């Protein structure tokens, strides 16, 4: 099969030919139809904290067709289209039964989407309704990540919401906040690239003012935010969020920051502000993201800005390490 593999930190990915996978007991093989390039994929090739090894096939936002069934697999058949939950789990422990697979003792992260075929487990497969596309299936994961953050934030109808960062996760947070009844949603970034996309996905206001981020966001919202979602993951944004949130408000961290960060805890304490972290999602949230598309809400499809081949992937991947007007690029193996 054709695949794109990790070579080494700070080095471009490489297009290669690898053996076709075969399913082991309790496994399925998926012919990948679409796979999203995620910001965390970009970080994996630059930061040793992610543990990538030479030859790894990354890519965790994918959907495709089941083409192989291992012994003992039930409930699926070849030819079915599925979106793959990229969280490995046993599928039968108490945590898995609750849908909280991230706490399973066998938890791990699923890669493999930058290839023609990927091996996964049936408990990670969610069948795609007939009226949804493989591209839809590939954007479910970032939508679920954002929904988990919104749920953990305790957002109430009518809340003023500030989202920091107009990447796919920040845009998806704006989508859910608006859909779930936020009073006003402001999305703040340092560049204007995603303004129209942000407004189309649910933001009421798009704020760009690097010289006065605190004041400009407050003017855009008409006051301090009830909840600030940090969706970038660079040092300094927690400290900024402390200034942007109201007294007794909530700061919700979704941005992946592997570097040490500092903020004024005394300032946060004086406000009695809550700092909440969010990672992954539940199966129920994954299915809710799929349901939103099935119910006819087309806004999340605005995330997708380009679809490329595997052969194009190494070059496009490198270009995405620098700020561009792209949002979610999908690979069509």
BELVEN-V838366 format. One record per pair of residues at least 4 apart in sequence whose ideal C-beta (glycine too) atoms are under 6 Angstrom apart, sorted by the first residue. I is the first residue (numbers start at 1). GAP is how many residues later the second one is. D is the distance in whole Angstrom. If there is no record, write none. Layout:
i: <I:I>
gap: <GAP:GAP>
d: <D:D>
//
This chain:
i: <1:1:1:1:1:2:2:3:3:3:3:4:4:4:4:4:5:5:5:5:6:6:6:7:7:12:12:13:13:15:20:21:21:21:23:23:23:23:23:24:25:25:25:26:26:27:27:27:28:28:28:28:29:29:29:29:30:30:30:31:31:31:31:32:32:32:32:32:33:33:33:34:34:34:34:34:34:35:35:35:35:36:36:36:36:37:37:38:39:40:41:42:43:44:44:44:47:49:52:57:57:57:57:58:58:59:59:59:60:60:60:61:61:62:62:62:63:63:63:63:65:66:66:66:67:69:73:76:76:80:81:82:82:83:83:83:83:84:84:85:85:86:87:88:88:89:89:89:89:89:90:90:90:91:91:92:93:95:95:95:96:96:99:99:99:100:102:102:112:116:120:128:128:129:132:132:135:136:138:139:139:140:140:142:142:142:143:143:143:144:144:144:144:145:146:146:146:146:147:147:147:148:148:148:149:149:149:150:150:152:152:153:153:153:155:155:157:158:159:159:159:159:160:160:160:160:160:161:161:161:161:162:162:162:162:162:163:163:163:163:163:164:164:164:164:164:165:165:165:166:166:166:166:166:168:168:169:169:170:171:171:173:174:174:174:174:174:175:175:175:176:177:177:178:178:178:184:184:185:185:185:186:186:186:186:186:187:187:187:188:188:189:190:192:193:194:195:197:198:198:199:200:201:201:205:207:207:207:209:212:213:214:214:217:221:224:225:225:226:227:228:228:228:228:229:230:230:230:230:231:231:232:232:233:233:233:235:235:238:238:239:241:241:242:242:242:245:245:245:247:248:249:250:251:252:252:253:254:257:265:268:281:281:292:303:303:304:304:305:305:306:307:307:308:308:308:310:312:313:313>
gap: <17:19:114:115:116:114:308:13:15:54:112:9:11:110:306:309:9:11:50:52:46:50:52:4:7:302:306:301:304:296:97:8:96:98:4:5:6:45:47:46:45:46:47:44:46:43:92:94:38:41:45:94:38:39:88:90:34:36:88:33:34:36:86:30:32:81:86:301:30:31:101:29:100:101:104:296:298:24:27:78:296:25:102:292:294:4:292:23:128:216:17:279:4:6:8:14:211:209:4:54:55:57:58:53:56:52:54:55:26:50:51:77:80:22:51:76:20:71:74:75:16:10:12:14:11:4:49:4:46:47:47:43:45:43:45:54:57:36:40:39:201:24:14:20:22:7:12:15:17:18:6:14:16:5:32:4:11:5:8:9:5:8:183:184:185:182:5:178:6:217:4:4:9:165:4:161:195:157:192:161:164:149:150:26:27:30:29:146:157:137:141:142:145:136:23:26:27:30:29:138:142:130:133:137:103:105:129:5:26:124:126:74:97:99:4:72:24:25:23:24:67:68:23:24:61:65:66:16:21:24:66:24:55:63:66:82:7:10:11:24:66:24:66:67:68:73:5:66:67:4:21:23:28:32:135:160:62:85:61:27:30:56:11:13:27:28:29:26:27:124:4:5:8:4:7:24:20:37:17:18:19:19:21:31:34:35:11:16:19:19:29:19:20:16:132:4:11:105:5:8:4:102:98:101:15:9:10:13:7:4:27:29:30:27:4:22:19:20:23:23:13:16:17:23:23:7:11:23:25:23:24:5:23:22:23:24:24:26:23:25:24:4:10:21:25:26:4:6:28:24:24:24:24:24:24:26:24:24:4:4:5:4:5:5:24:25:24:26:21:22:23:23:25:4:8:23:23:4:4:18>
d: <6:5:6:4:5:5:5:6:5:5:4:5:5:4:6:5:5:5:5:6:5:4:6:5:5:5:5:5:6:6:6:6:5:5:4:6:5:5:4:5:5:5:5:6:5:4:5:6:5:6:6:6:5:3:6:6:4:6:5:5:5:5:6:5:4:6:6:5:6:4:3:6:4:5:4:5:6:5:4:3:5:3:5:5:6:6:5:6:6:6:5:6:5:4:5:6:5:4:5:6:5:5:5:5:6:6:3:4:4:6:6:5:4:6:3:6:4:5:3:5:6:6:5:5:6:5:5:6:5:6:4:4:6:5:6:4:5:5:6:4:6:4:5:4:5:5:4:4:6:6:6:6:4:5:3:6:6:5:4:5:5:5:4:4:5:6:6:4:3:5:5:5:5:5:4:6:6:5:6:6:6:5:5:5:6:5:5:4:6:4:5:4:5:6:5:3:5:6:5:5:6:6:4:5:5:5:4:6:5:6:5:5:5:4:5:6:4:4:5:6:4:6:6:5:5:5:5:5:5:5:5:5:5:4:5:6:5:5:5:5:5:5:5:6:6:6:4:4:4:5:6:4:4:5:5:5:5:6:4:6:5:5:5:5:6:4:4:5:5:6:6:4:5:6:5:3:5:6:6:5:5:4:6:6:5:5:5:4:5:4:5:6:5:5:5:5:5:5:4:5:6:5:5:6:4:5:5:5:4:5:6:5:6:5:6:4:6:5:5:5:4:5:5:5:5:5:5:5:5:5:5:6:4:3:4:4:6:4:6:4:4:6:5:6:5:5:4:6:5:5:5:6:5:5:5:6:5:5:6:6:5:4:6:5:5:4:5:6:5:5:5:5:5:4:5:6:5:5:6:6>
//
